[in-house]
Amino acid sequence: MRRLLSSLLATMLLAAFPAAGQNAVPDIPFDSVANPLSLPDDIYLGEIGGVAANSKGDIFVYTRTGHPTVSLGTARPFAHGGSRLFQFDKTGKFVREIGANSYGFVFAQQVRIDPQDNIWIVDQMTNFVEKLDPAGHPQLLLGRKPEAIPVPAPRGDAGAGARGGEGGGARGGGLPGAGAQSDVFNRPTDVAWDSAGNIFVADGVGNARVAKFNSKGVFVKSWGSSGNGPGQFGTVRAIAVDAQGNVYVADSTNKRIQVFDNNGTFKTQYTNVGTPTALCITPGPNQILYSSNSNPPEDFDVAGEIYKMKLDGTIVGKFGKAGKLPKEFGTVNAIDCRSENNLLIGEIANMRVQKLTLRP
Amino acid sequence: MKRCLAIVSAVVLVWCAAPLFGQQKATIQNVPEIPYTSVPNLLKVPAGETLGESVGIATNSKGHIFVFFRSNNTRLWEFDKNGNFVKEIGKGYYGFEFAHSVRVDVQDNIWTVDEGTNTVTKFSPEGKFLMVLGRRPPAVLGAVASPAGPNAPAQKYIFCRPTDVGWDPQGNIFVSDGYCNNRVVKFDKNGRFVAQAGSEKAGKEPAQFNLPHGLQVDGQGNVWVADRTNIRYQVLDNDLKPKKIYDNLGVGWTVCVSQGPHQYVFASNSNPNGNPPGSWENTGEIYKMELDGTVIGRFGRASKEFGGFQVVHMMDCRNPNEILVGEIESWRVQKLILGQPAATKTSSSR
């Protein structure tokens, strides 16, 4: 009966949203711990940019919290604050704050943990991609915070925060969205690595490219520009790399996941999973790709489900929908899938983390 | 170059950019390499905190290390000579918004230059406020868009994004000013205006500047200026009259003059922010020279790795064999122990 109901629901959903159309995607049953993290009384989580676990199960949350502030200086307003990075143990107990008062933390976008348990932070406003060692000390910085923010911001210019002043955000002067041939980002969104340690940055909202660096931070190449052809991007929202080094890119406004080889050559695309906003590939053999068709923060009556796929694009199933209840999602921005059936989900519009157990 | 950049082709962009950084490449040749090692784990920052853009670095006579850096707020931290954290100075101070330089004078007073508040501040060796030059733009005027067009006329006692400070043996104060003036200003030791070279206008003639970005005064009272956008160093006499120009050492990012009876000058051809294509090959090294301009050697290169440089913003060279460098990118302070220059193939650089 339950299965019948859920497939009925799926049919209704499919009828409503043909963009996510695929014949009878099975629903994956799951449970949720809706409040897995315990916080000190004076700390609140805000919008969850990223959530990720390390090899010990410790949980890292990069969140938009506190007060993003602009202060007045030499006819150059300076941006401060607004995001913090917290560490919890595997039971959800608060361990510590990392990088208090950091220059790099203004608009939390993502946190990822690499195989060596280094903590990687992506900030969409300071344009930093930061590698912190497991103790939280900066090891490698890509990108740079714009020295100041422009006043007045150009009307309707979503990239305003990434411009003005020296450092950060400069256009490359090439094709629109192609960016500079360097580690100058414009609202970057995500980071991933291949087995050789090469770094892949999703760049992002302001640019429309993927940038590749070697493990020492030397720029290797970038690919992409604004558009909807193969190898072009609308908004690059997330990135993941599989064990073979293939690069999966959430090209969200074009409603597709594009797959590239390690050098950026277009291989294929998956167009049946809605608006991919967060990606995660499981470690180990038989890798699984999770992709969230996140609802926009201004609408909880559409989308919201997360797809479980094989790397070749075959959809295994899906779970969840937009909403405020446990087991519902509010603009998922982060998926941690270190364990295939135990996921951490970070939500922007619900300002919370959920711990899911899939029961396929 | 501007037109070149506007051409809508990434390929052409790269092709155009290469000559730009070729221009910033130092033209001096056959300079011996000075070997060096970087001291690991130099600064022990307070638990849970990190440095930010470490634009200002200085030591006092006890070897204490001062770092003036851009974190969430601009901050000034003092460490002892072993790198142990001593204290924060100026927490919440009105003149800290966007750090640019910190220097320590012969009496161990600590001077900060803040380009976000247009102020130069003198603190006692203990960190007590003593004197301020310049004024923070009043907030009551609100947030003002960076004005287009020419810079407003320079005023004697108001800076426009000042960059650095130095003193002659008599205690006169020299300020490089800055990003939206293009001048060097001399004040007496009590902060009274004496003279200026340059103006709000950028210029290429001797004693004119285009982004004077670093400044130090040697024991003879000569003023060394890193004239960054002009890609040169200028030496002025004590009355700010032009004496010498060095245009073969690459971009004039920052300059340091060591102490003691035999002074040396260190000049940094720092790699540009943003690591544009070609920049690491052509920039990043530091030159060591005599006061008469004779170049003794060079060291360092652009890299994100420890021991390499990511936009050296400032140097401390109190001891000419132990150089502290503060970097913008990579958020680092490094202490470099210099060795003897390698034997040179030719003596032409002497």
Boltz contact constraints between the chains, C-beta under 6 A:
constraints:
  - contact:
      token1: [A, 72]
      token2: [B, 139]
      max_distance: 6.0
  - contact:
      token1: [A, 72]
      token2: [B, 143]
      max_distance: 6.0
  - contact:
      token1: [A, 73]
      token2: [B, 97]
      max_distance: 6.0
  - contact:
      token1: [A, 73]
      token2: [B, 98]
      max_distance: 6.0
  - contact:
      token1: [A, 73]
      token2: [B, 116]
      max_distance: 6.0
  - contact:
      token1: [A, 73]
      token2: [B, 117]
      max_distance: 6.0
  - contact:
      token1: [A, 74]
      token2: [B, 116]
      max_distance: 6.0
  - contact:
      token1: [A, 74]
      token2: [B, 118]
      max_distance: 6.0
  - contact:
      token1: [A, 74]
      token2: [B, 161]
      max_distance: 6.0
  - contact:
      token1: [A, 75]
      token2: [B, 144]
      max_distance: 6.0
  - contact:
      token1: [A, 75]
      token2: [B, 146]
      max_distance: 6.0
  - contact:
      token1: [A, 77]
      token2: [B, 143]
      max_distance: 6.0
  - contact:
      token1: [A, 80]
      token2: [B, 72]
      max_distance: 6.0
  - contact:
      token1: [A, 81]
      token2: [B, 72]
      max_distance: 6.0
  - contact:
      token1: [A, 99]
      token2: [B, 50]
      max_distance: 6.0
  - contact:
      token1: [A, 100]
      token2: [B, 48]
      max_distance: 6.0
  - contact:
      token1: [A, 100]
      token2: [B, 49]
      max_distance: 6.0
  - contact:
      token1: [A, 101]
      token2: [B, 71]
      max_distance: 6.0
  - contact:
      token1: [A, 101]
      token2: [B, 72]
      max_distance: 6.0
  - contact:
      token1: [A, 102]
      token2: [B, 50]
      max_distance: 6.0
  - contact:
      token1: [A, 103]
      token2: [B, 52]
      max_distance: 6.0
  - contact:
      token1: [A, 103]
      token2: [B, 70]
      max_distance: 6.0
  - contact:
      token1: [A, 103]
      token2: [B, 71]
      max_distance: 6.0
  - contact:
      token1: [A, 138]
      token2: [B, 50]
      max_distance: 6.0
  - contact:
      token1: [A, 138]
      token2: [B, 331]
      max_distance: 6.0
  - contact:
      token1: [A, 140]
      token2: [B, 304]
      max_distance: 6.0
  - contact:
      token1: [A, 141]
      token2: [B, 330]
      max_distance: 6.0
  - contact:
      token1: [A, 151]
      token2: [B, 143]
      max_distance: 6.0
  - contact:
      token1: [A, 151]
      token2: [B, 145]
      max_distance: 6.0
  - contact:
      token1: [A, 167]
      token2: [B, 273]
      max_distance: 6.0
  - contact:
      token1: [A, 173]
      token2: [B, 5]
      max_distance: 6.0
  - contact:
      token1: [A, 173]
      token2: [B, 13]
      max_distance: 6.0
  - contact:
      token1: [A, 174]
      token2: [B, 10]
      max_distance: 6.0
  - contact:
      token1: [A, 174]
      token2: [B, 13]
      max_distance: 6.0
  - contact:
      token1: [A, 178]
      token2: [B, 10]
      max_distance: 6.0
  - contact:
      token1: [A, 181]
      token2: [B, 277]
      max_distance: 6.0
  - contact:
      token1: [A, 182]
      token2: [B, 274]
      max_distance: 6.0
  - contact:
      token1: [A, 182]
      token2: [B, 275]
      max_distance: 6.0
  - contact:
      token1: [A, 182]
      token2: [B, 276]
      max_distance: 6.0
  - contact:
      token1: [A, 183]
      token2: [B, 275]
      max_distance: 6.0
  - contact:
      token1: [A, 184]
      token2: [B, 274]
      max_distance: 6.0
  - contact:
      token1: [A, 216]
      token2: [B, 305]
      max_distance: 6.0
  - contact:
      token1: [A, 217]
      token2: [B, 304]
      max_distance: 6.0
